[in-house]
Amino acid sequence: MNHDTFKGFCKLVYDKSGIALTDSKESLVSSRVGKRMREIGLGANDYEHYLTLLHNDARGEELIHLLDCISTNVTSFWREPDHFELMTELCKKWRAAGQTRFRFWSAASSSGEEPYTMAIMAYEALGSGVDARILATDISTKILEKAMNGDYDEEKIRGVPVPLRDKYFTRAGARGGYEYTAGEALKRMISFRRLNLSAPPFPIRGPLDIVFCRNVMIYFDNGLRERLVREIYRVLKPGGYLFIGHAESLTGLNTEFKTVKPATYLKKK
Ligand SMILES: C[S@@+](CC[C@H](N)C(=O)[O-])C[C@H]1O[C@@H](n2cnc3c(N)ncnc32)[C@H](O)[C@@H]1O
């Protein structure tokens, strides 16, 4: 792909998702976009044609495929486990103080491992008799569909402790090639929705108790990170928490969040 066409892809991706691609990503983008072009029957050098097709894609379906091949959906159950430990502690503390309504948000939920882990922790910490809900959002409708199905193979499910796996996942009814499916209790607690984090404000009223916005801001520039973090601050309750990825930081952003420890932030009361 020539450099001008690469810049055309960068602009489109940035405008539609906030993902900021630098020149160092040129060969990666060429090969990933090339693979997608082959899948839809375009020739090896049809980059400009593909870019035009994307611009004319009124329903945005091909754009989702482009974003899927450019961003990574890598995730796992219990990823960065200290966040789930703190979530458990907070839930128990709030419950002991009489709170019965809990609202959590997994803001880049990918294939569902993060919100399903949150749901398991919420059930384990809060027990029954509470009103607990998780909103799980992602820009990719393809990955959201995967998350909603909740099917995981042996390797993926290995991240779930066996007693919790047996309690919250079922083997029966899993689709071909997948050994485990998230059980009805998990699915009931989570609402999956498409949401583009690069376009705040979001149709979320809050107040939320905890927001997980992990391993997605890494793709954004500081301007967007600041707008996103401000919006998360708005939807959190005073005393609510924001978790970001351990490879990310709010350092240098103009934000009212108080740092509790790396990757963990508090909206002060
Ligand atoms: C690396 S995964 C992170 C998954 C999970 N939060 C974790 O930490 O394991 C990044 C996810 O961000 C999503 N994403 C990228 N840009 C986005 C945007 N503008 N709005 C919402 N989601 C986005 C991708 O589709 C992908 O599923």
The ligand as an SDF file (V2000), in Angstrom:
LIG
                    3D

 27 29  0  0  0  0  0  0  0  0999 V2000
   -7.4820   -5.6110   24.0190 C   0  0  0  0  0  0  0  0  0  0  0  0
   -9.2280   -5.6570   24.1210 S   0  0  0  0  0  0  0  0  0  0  0  0
   -9.4670   -5.3600   25.8500 C   0  0  0  0  0  0  0  0  0  0  0  0
  -10.4500   -6.3170   26.4730 C   0  0  0  0  0  0  0  0  0  0  0  0
  -10.6040   -6.2220   27.9930 C   0  0  0  0  0  0  0  0  0  0  0  0
  -11.0090   -4.9080   28.4080 N   0  0  0  0  0  0  0  0  0  0  0  0
   -9.3220   -6.6310   28.6940 C   0  0  0  0  0  0  0  0  0  0  0  0
   -8.6310   -5.7800   29.2400 O   0  0  0  0  0  0  0  0  0  0  0  0
   -9.0000   -7.8200   28.6770 O   0  0  0  0  0  0  0  0  0  0  0  0
   -9.6640   -4.0800   23.3780 C   0  0  0  0  0  0  0  0  0  0  0  0
  -11.1140   -3.9940   22.9550 C   0  0  0  0  0  0  0  0  0  0  0  0
  -11.4050   -2.6150   22.7100 O   0  0  0  0  0  0  0  0  0  0  0  0
  -12.3320   -2.5460   21.6620 C   0  0  0  0  0  0  0  0  0  0  0  0
  -12.3060   -1.1740   21.1070 N   0  0  0  0  0  0  0  0  0  0  0  0
  -11.3620   -0.6060   20.3130 C   0  0  0  0  0  0  0  0  0  0  0  0
  -11.7090    0.6570   20.0190 N   0  0  0  0  0  0  0  0  0  0  0  0
  -12.8920    0.8920   20.6420 C   0  0  0  0  0  0  0  0  0  0  0  0
  -13.7660    2.0210   20.7080 C   0  0  0  0  0  0  0  0  0  0  0  0
  -13.5010    3.1610   20.0720 N   0  0  0  0  0  0  0  0  0  0  0  0
  -14.9100    1.9030   21.4380 N   0  0  0  0  0  0  0  0  0  0  0  0
  -15.2060    0.7450   22.0940 C   0  0  0  0  0  0  0  0  0  0  0  0
  -14.4130   -0.3500   22.0540 N   0  0  0  0  0  0  0  0  0  0  0  0
  -13.2730   -0.2720   21.3420 C   0  0  0  0  0  0  0  0  0  0  0  0
  -11.8750   -3.6270   20.6920 C   0  0  0  0  0  0  0  0  0  0  0  0
  -12.9360   -4.0230   19.8250 O   0  0  0  0  0  0  0  0  0  0  0  0
  -11.4340   -4.7340   21.6720 C   0  0  0  0  0  0  0  0  0  0  0  0
  -12.4620   -5.6610   21.8870 O   0  0  0  0  0  0  0  0  0  0  0  0
  1  2  1  0
  2  3  1  0
  2 10  1  0
  3  4  1  0
  4  5  1  0
  5  6  1  0
  5  7  1  0
  7  8  2  0
  7  9  1  0
 10 11  1  0
 11 12  1  0
 11 26  1  0
 12 13  1  0
 13 14  1  0
 13 24  1  0
 14 15  1  0
 14 23  1  0
 15 16  2  0
 16 17  1  0
 17 18  1  0
 17 23  2  0
 18 19  1  0
 18 20  2  0
 20 21  1  0
 21 22  2  0
 22 23  1  0
 24 25  1  0
 24 26  1  0
 26 27  1  0
M  CHG  2   2   1   9  -1
M  END
$$$$
